[in-house]
């Protein structure tokens, strides 16, 4: 037991973090402390100047710094940052995140269990500790969309046997849970047998439906919160996971009024590369919580010891003897400006600079080539009507200008020679199944859904993306079928990404060759690429906030309003395919 | 998923607990609630009068009652109540305890892993949920005493694979941990591999030694607490487990002043049958905590949701959908007068009366016949001196009149014909190895330790016990060798227990045939038997409080002061055998 010997001072420490102000997440106090590290573990925490003096191979002077445990994020998707695990690690370690529970829901939709295995392998041995949750809703809407992979009870069971797999990820399909749908019941059973945590996602449930969902063993939620909803959930045993966008002064104030310390965590969920680059990661959620009135030390507890316990990772989450030496030195809890990060005792950030460099990433090359579509042509983007000439009424996806919400609208369009003509306030939208899993025989082609969309501001040209929740099929939106075909073909050629085309010219192309949703480049580069994409899209008239998220959400049949998949239009409320033509 | 259907109201509930005031251990609030139970689980918690009305096979009206989760005790020894698990269940269910983590340290000392297996089998299927912790210090003091069984790394590993085994029990031998002793290091390694909780016991450790002990992964303590010691431990990540005797207003006040909710649990440890009968179980610790100033709901959290999480029993500890229906109805948190207890949805206590009756207990018959000694005679209790005539100086075990503490004293005694003569303020004490494991060849006899004790008040006769921490060898204390022999032989004949003899007459005999430490009778009967034993001992002049604990602690070489085992006198501080004669 070398740890014991090192704690006793019989052998020298590997590292001594000297003179820090330790933010003790176990008692809520701040105390001056020397922290000793040996073989990756914290072995002693003691008052500065304890005698006899400690011997250490390396001393980190931490005066005027706060020492806090590495941040732990229980609900997030690396893919949302459009980068690989190594690039993600590079970015978030600088912000003090040392453990994440990755839900590879996106890559699972593209490549199924084999895709997850690649992600899992690619995240082994990184200084960022990447745990995994088993995606539970792949595809999200059975029968309404075609994904590249499926996760059922057998896949869940297999994945639960892997190392670093710590639970089931957000069970989004609460209708399936309440309805007793076979797939989700089997997955839940696998989770229960493995004795792991089961994460939830239940924005609208209250009362008996909420009770029923919880009775199935799913006991967390990270969706939009009103204080009243949040309190109902906390009282029923739900661990509330707050994202930046769900936090309000009212929510924080409601939490502070509870007599006992509630089960509240901070999480990031989806962080786009530009946001990650500019605002940060879980540190940003923590800063925001403090700004909104959460006590700083409670915010820190909600991002360290509490998530560690939630994930049952009892080896971390606090600066105490026996725990992993995941230690972050910051200027203050309010700024959370990260100076130094140790992971398992290794210094990975020093003076705010990364001292670790990701090696060549070979594993995820296996996830390339996922856009399996033949070149498309202009005719693929023309909408054929059931009449030859005249007027026809169609359903329209009406996009909210500020959020990812949609509604169902109507439009009366002209038909000429059997082809629907576009009105000025509309754009075409088409979704192509891109996995070669659903070939239509006559004429031979991939399955596709077609429709029209209002409210994007698009005046000309086309945009396309293979990053499109949740199945990540190829989505093309445009005013001009020829530009749409060019945009689609640009993405087919590079294996996926984002593209803007106008007048048969590619204005911007973001390549996402890994599963069509991730790139090998660093977050900063992806952030710049995304800006160029947004600027180019702006020249077409699209200036919405969260452009990528909005483009990527038209295909989300588990959201609300009218959506579109490769199978056609979907009424998200009734969960049914509906006809384009009325 | 019938749970989901029951929660939705699509099928009738098994039980509806109607109109209770639910003490919500998750938020600290008290709320009116109807609680629905199906298939042993809580499936819904909702406002009374929710519509449509619930259908239920059984309705329990709970108006004017508080509904709280069943109490959970993470540190205790069933054997200390001198009864079998079924009899223990019978007693503690009436007090609202529904889960215990049994540390079978005592029976393990008598019968090793086979003894634990019997205890484990005997506690299966009881309405009291009996989990097990692996005893880690059997015997407690290697080389200083002879036990009937040993638990090493292999036994620990085997036991950790059994169902209901949730961790390693109190690691008492902190010197072995700090010294890197092979047995304990191997056992800790087995616990770490199994990923279970490791319970501690470290009364005296501070500073570097405490850090070293914690670095070994042992992160709880339940020993005597000063506020300063307790705070040091909490800050270093120790879960503090408070017993009734360690709670003081100062300790409670120190806890209340911490900025964050600390890791504090309530536990019982050892509860003698008379105390269990008269005062109660974990409910009594809870009442005491509240009396001393702990907020009632925090005391309740420390006996429900917090211990559940400590033991990683995530299926219980709160009244919330999906949790086991372990529900207790009480009048108030201050009185904690138990009216009704449900375990896994089954009513086991109603109107303060047990509605469950233990069946015949056959398993533990296998633990009988553990006192393997031939009859003893008067000569076995005479102390031979190394001189024939004159005076000789001896070490004396000086017993504190109020506690189980001892000190080393001295006495000068007369020797006649080679036999030491007793002075008026002393009594003989002899400890016989009772497992047939250490036979001395010349003359053939069992190994024994002999000594003298001061401070018990014994004037005449003899007492004997086979319940003697931790090895439970046969301890005989007396003024008269003939009475001592008779007392010893009485216990040898019945297979163990407690006895008082005077003038060759047995004044009281408590039979403990199961391993020499437990009986098949109910707690109430054992309580009466213990009173008769104490009354009889009183006629010999012994009137100390906690008589059984004091008699049983002379043999505890891991405590402080001067102790005695079958191997002789032990200086507990230096952990060394010392000579009786100076």
Interface residues (C-beta under 8 A of the other chain):
Chain A: X1 X3 X4 X5 X6 X7 X8 X9 X24 X25 X26 X27 X28 X29 X31 X36 X41 X42 X43 X44 X45 X46 X50 X177 X178 X180 X185 X188 X195 X197 X207 X208 X209 X211 X212 X213 X214 X215 X216 X217 X218 X219 X231 X234 X235 X236 X237 X258 X259 X260 X261 X262 X263 X295 X297 X298 X301 X309 X312 X314 X318 X320 X321 X322 X323
Chain B: X1 X3 X4 X5 X6 X7 X8 X9 X24 X25 X26 X27 X28 X29 X31 X36 X41 X42 X43 X44 X45 X46 X50 X177 X178 X180 X185 X188 X195 X197 X207 X208 X209 X211 X212 X213 X214 X215 X216 X217 X218 X219 X231 X234 X235 X236 X237 X258 X259 X260 X261 X262 X263 X295 X297 X298 X301 X309 X312 X314 X318 X320 X321 X322 X323
